[in-house]
Amino acid sequence: MDSVEVSTEVYLPPEEVYEFLLDFPRYARYSEHLTGVRQFGDGTPGTEYELDFSWWKLSYTARSRVTDTDSPNRIDWRVIKDVDAVGRWRVERLDDEETRVTLVVEYAPGSADDDALELPRFVSLDWVVEKVKPKVRTEAERVVRRIVADLEGEPRDVTLEIETV
């Protein structure tokens, strides 16, 4: 499995950060390639989301499910269609004024269903996977930066710790 982990500090208590992260449909405002989110449930385990992505000449709808929550510490999810991927938000209190927020995404690039995308002629799924890998990291960074700005009410320089495997 490949993985991307992006973390930073937010100047709010964990409870506020956690509640904010539960509102998954708003994520479409943070991502360049996520164009829409439909929610089926209340955000608790079992809630499913359809996520519409668009990049280059490709459009794709992913389906994910919240698998576990531990308020205000963690939200776990899994992609349940076409690719083997899991992720989580971790929220940890650092002190009275600061909270560490971490987005972890783990995915198996080779697990993508060959029939999931209608690819242009002469374009292979392997080519698409190699082009998408760096986009996963870039999107994770963008989402975390924009979430911090929304949570705190204004943009600021955000120090991100990024680990990719």
C-alpha positions as CSV (number, residue, x, y, z in Angstrom):
1,M,0.0,0.0,0.0
2,D,1.2,3.5,-0.8
3,S,0.4,6.2,1.8
4,V,0.3,9.9,2.3
5,E,0.2,11.5,5.8
6,V,-0.3,15.3,6.2
7,S,-0.4,16.9,9.5
8,T,-0.4,20.4,11.0
9,E,-1.5,22.4,14.0
10,V,-4.8,24.2,14.4
11,Y,-5.5,26.9,17.0
12,L,-8.8,25.4,18.2
13,P,-9.9,22.7,20.7
14,P,-10.1,19.1,19.3
15,E,-13.9,19.0,19.8
16,E,-14.4,21.9,17.3
17,V,-12.0,20.5,14.8
18,Y,-13.6,17.0,15.0
19,E,-17.1,18.4,14.4
20,F,-15.8,20.4,11.5
21,L,-14.2,17.3,9.9
22,L,-17.4,15.3,10.2
23,D,-19.1,17.6,7.7
24,F,-17.5,15.8,4.7
25,P,-19.7,17.3,1.9
26,R,-17.9,20.7,2.5
27,Y,-14.6,19.1,1.3
28,A,-15.6,19.7,-2.3
29,R,-14.8,23.4,-1.6
30,Y,-11.2,22.5,-0.7
31,S,-10.2,20.2,-3.5
32,E,-9.3,21.1,-7.1
33,H,-10.5,17.8,-8.4
34,L,-13.4,16.9,-6.1
35,T,-16.4,18.4,-7.8
36,G,-19.3,17.1,-5.7
37,V,-20.2,15.1,-2.6
38,R,-23.5,13.3,-1.8
39,Q,-24.0,12.0,1.8
40,F,-26.1,9.0,2.7
41,G,-26.3,9.0,6.5
42,D,-25.5,11.4,9.4
43,G,-21.7,11.1,9.4
44,T,-21.5,8.3,12.0
45,P,-20.2,4.8,11.1
46,G,-22.0,3.3,8.2
47,T,-22.5,6.7,6.5
48,E,-21.6,6.5,2.8
49,Y,-20.5,9.3,0.4
50,E,-20.4,9.5,-3.3
51,L,-17.5,11.7,-4.4
52,D,-17.3,13.1,-7.9
53,F,-13.8,13.6,-9.2
54,S,-12.7,15.3,-12.5
55,W,-9.2,15.5,-13.8
56,W,-7.8,15.8,-17.3
57,K,-10.3,14.0,-19.6
58,L,-11.5,11.7,-16.8
59,S,-14.5,11.8,-14.5
60,Y,-15.0,9.3,-11.8
61,T,-17.4,8.8,-8.8
62,A,-15.9,7.1,-5.8
63,R,-17.9,5.6,-3.0
64,S,-16.6,5.7,0.6
65,R,-18.0,4.6,4.0
66,V,-17.2,5.9,7.5
67,T,-16.0,2.7,9.3
68,D,-15.4,4.0,12.8
69,T,-15.3,7.2,14.8
70,D,-13.9,8.1,18.2
71,S,-15.0,11.6,19.1
72,P,-13.1,13.9,19.2
73,N,-10.0,11.8,18.2
74,R,-10.5,10.0,15.0
75,I,-12.7,9.5,11.9
76,D,-11.9,6.3,9.8
77,W,-13.2,5.6,6.3
78,R,-12.8,3.1,3.5
79,V,-13.3,3.4,-0.3
80,I,-15.9,0.7,-1.1
81,K,-15.8,0.8,-4.9
82,D,-13.2,0.1,-7.6
83,V,-10.0,0.6,-5.5
84,D,-8.5,-0.6,-2.3
85,A,-8.1,2.6,-0.1
86,V,-8.6,3.6,3.5
87,G,-8.0,6.7,5.5
88,R,-8.5,8.5,8.7
89,W,-8.5,11.9,10.3
90,R,-6.6,12.0,13.6
91,V,-7.2,14.9,16.0
92,E,-4.9,15.3,19.1
93,R,-4.9,17.9,21.7
94,L,-1.4,19.4,22.1
95,D,-2.2,22.0,24.7
96,D,-5.1,24.3,25.7
97,E,-4.8,26.3,22.5
98,E,-3.4,23.9,19.9
99,T,-4.6,20.7,18.2
100,R,-2.7,18.5,15.8
101,V,-4.8,17.4,12.8
102,T,-3.5,14.5,10.6
103,L,-5.0,13.2,7.3
104,V,-3.8,9.7,6.5
105,V,-4.6,8.1,3.1
106,E,-3.4,4.5,2.3
107,Y,-4.1,3.1,-1.2
108,A,-3.1,0.2,-3.4
109,P,-2.6,1.7,-6.9
110,G,-2.6,-1.7,-8.6
111,S,-6.0,-2.5,-7.1
112,A,-7.9,-0.1,-9.4
113,D,-10.6,-1.8,-11.4
114,D,-9.7,-1.7,-15.1
115,D,-13.4,-1.1,-16.0
116,A,-13.9,1.7,-13.5
117,L,-12.8,4.4,-16.0
118,E,-13.6,5.0,-19.6
119,L,-10.1,5.8,-20.8
120,P,-9.3,7.6,-24.0
121,R,-7.9,5.5,-26.8
122,F,-4.2,4.6,-26.3
123,V,-4.3,5.5,-22.6
124,S,-3.5,2.7,-20.2
125,L,-4.8,2.5,-16.6
126,D,-1.1,2.1,-15.5
127,W,-0.3,5.5,-17.1
128,V,-3.3,7.1,-15.3
129,V,-2.2,5.6,-12.0
130,E,1.3,6.9,-12.3
131,K,0.0,10.4,-13.1
132,V,-2.5,10.4,-10.2
133,K,0.0,9.3,-7.5
134,P,1.6,12.8,-7.1
135,K,-1.9,14.4,-7.3
136,V,-2.9,12.5,-4.2
137,R,-0.2,14.2,-2.2
138,T,-0.9,17.6,-3.7
139,E,-4.6,17.3,-3.0
140,A,-4.0,16.2,0.6
141,E,-1.8,19.3,1.1
142,R,-4.4,21.6,-0.5
143,V,-7.3,20.1,1.6
144,V,-5.4,20.5,4.9
145,R,-4.3,24.1,4.2
146,R,-7.9,25.1,3.2
147,I,-9.4,23.3,6.2
148,V,-7.1,25.2,8.5
149,A,-8.1,28.6,6.9
150,D,-11.8,27.7,7.2
151,L,-11.5,26.5,10.8
152,E,-9.5,29.5,12.0
153,G,-11.4,32.1,9.9
154,E,-8.5,33.3,7.8
155,P,-5.7,31.9,5.7
156,R,-2.2,31.8,7.3
157,D,1.1,30.2,6.6
158,V,0.6,26.6,7.6
159,T,3.5,24.3,8.4
160,L,2.7,20.9,7.0
161,E,4.5,17.7,7.9
162,I,4.2,15.3,5.0
163,E,5.2,11.7,4.8
164,T,4.8,9.5,1.7
165,V,5.5,5.8,1.5
